[in-house]
Amino acid sequence: MLLWAAAVAQAVAQQEDTPEPFVFQVEDLSFGLPKADEPLELNTPRAALEAFLDAVEAGDGPRAAQALNLSSIPEEERESRAPTLALMLAFLLLNHQLIDWAQIPDQPDARVVPETDAAETPYRRRSIELGQLELDGRPVPISIQRFRAEDTEPVWLFSPFTVERTSRLYAASRPGMLSGWVPLEERLATLGRPSLREWLIVGGLLTICGLLWLLVYRGVRLLSRQVALYWAGWLRRLAFPLATVLAALTYRLVIDRLITLTGPVASNLGLASEVVGLLAGAWLLVRMVSGATLVLSERYVVPLSSDDPDNRRIKTNVYVVRRLTVVLIAVVSIGYVLLRLGLFETFGISVLASAGAIGVVVAIAAQPLLGNMVAGLQIALSDPVRIGDVVVFDGRWATVEDIAFAHTVLRTDTDTRLIVPHAEFLSRAVENWSKEGEAVRRIVKLPVDYRIDVDLVRQWVGEILDGDPRLTEAPTVEMVEVDCEVAVLWVWIGATTPLTSWTLHNEVREKLVSFVSEHEGGKFLPRKRYVSQRESV
């Protein structure tokens, strides 16, 4: 530590003994301006900025112009333009908050002394960049520099590069098409401060935006009465978010393009209008996506009675994409709102410091949700089931009614809804009856006495189903099982849809049981036989 302090002291002493200070040499520091009665204190960067802003606040533009290096301005224009350039530059500094007072040194040479653990030695500066503004797509540094004329003390002035571009930077800051009647001095006086003019303009603008919202809302609702019934409901759902977006956008455009207000009321309401407009825009986009997917579903998806599984595949993909799009819109909108509100900057350090622990907790807590989300995407991509498919899940006959973001909705034969998480749905066996089409073959199992004439049963089945339009193929009767007491016949029945096959095979079973019961007095009903043996005496 002692060696480091000695090195620093030696470096400082060597710089102080240097014959030429670390400055930019100029011929004259007055730049053709009349001599001021009360010169500004410009010996250090901090003193120069404070004196410059104090003169501007006092409304003394000519005195504030002493802090400008006017060498880049034509000599014949310097005296007339200097006060206005000083006010414009002050407006840019304050409006864009370019001055970080903690970084502005108060030494004449703007000396930088590194931290005690740094390896470099102290060094002087003759230029300090306060910030950058954009002009014609290129960054323009706003800087103050140290100048010295012969036989004078060095002073800190705004650089000629900055002064030359001040008027263009001010024009590029969009002061507003209708703000030309507001003097620059008044704009500076109300910068960051509430004023009566600001309250009146904001109140009138809010009233206009409110009337615009009501006009758009009523107009869309009236338009919904003039269109087809299908479009009417969709337009009514769009009325509120659409009116809100247009009203917020109008307020923002007027504030930015027509009347630029720099007070706290307008600034806060401008941010609020941006947030409201963004959220309403996200809501409107969600409604439009939902409407578009509904149109696609109704156009391309057919009822369960039609034999077109590709349409159900389209509906499934549309539903999954819609939900993913909605989530993406919500995440992006909320993230942008938090960014604009500055919450990321406020809590950024603390969040980063605890990111590891929070990440572990969130990962554990969200594991079921994330697993179901990934499983839902897998269902859409791998296509094991589609909306409208008839399936048998966990021994229950059901129709896939919806594939939500984290679960599948099954409508059972009792018209109840079975909610199955996607992960569980994929982890268990599912029997899909309409994977390749609506036509389904079902089996009627008929237990009879083994002496029955199978050809006679085939004749009965043919008579029952003769000319039935629900059939897709001729029925088949087979004896698949037999023992000493009973035989089991399988009657294969192909029907147009799963629901039709269910109804048809129940009807065939009922009529076959009736035939067997009545044929020859029920002789061929299944029966149990007992053999009795009597021992001889």
ABEGO torsion letter per residue (X at the ends): XAAAAAAAAAAAAAAAABABBBBBBBABAAGGBBBBABBBBAABAAAAAAAAAAAAAAGBAAAAAAABBAAABBAAAAAAAAAAAAAAAAAAAAAAGABBAAABBABAAGBBBBBAABABBBBBBABBBAEBBBBGGBBBBBBBBBBBBBGBBBBBBBBAAAAAAAAAAAAAAGAEAAAAABBAAAAAAABGBBBAAAAAAAAAAAAAAAAAAAAAAAAAAAAAAABBAAAAAAAAAAAAAAAAAAAAAAAAAAAAAABBBABAAAAAAAAAAAAAAAAAAAAAAAAAAAAAAAAAAAAABBBAABBBAAAAAAAAAAAAAAAAAAAAAAAAAAAAAAAAAGAAAAAAAAAAAAAAAAAAAAAAAAAAAAAAAAAAAAAAAAGABBBGBBBBBGGBBBBBABBBAABBBBBBAAGBBBBBBAAAAAABBBBBAAAAEABBBBBBBBBBBAABBAAAAAAAAAAAABGBAABABBBBBBBABBBAABBBBBBBBBBABAAAAAAAAAAAAAAAAAAAAABGGGAABBBBBBBBBBBBX
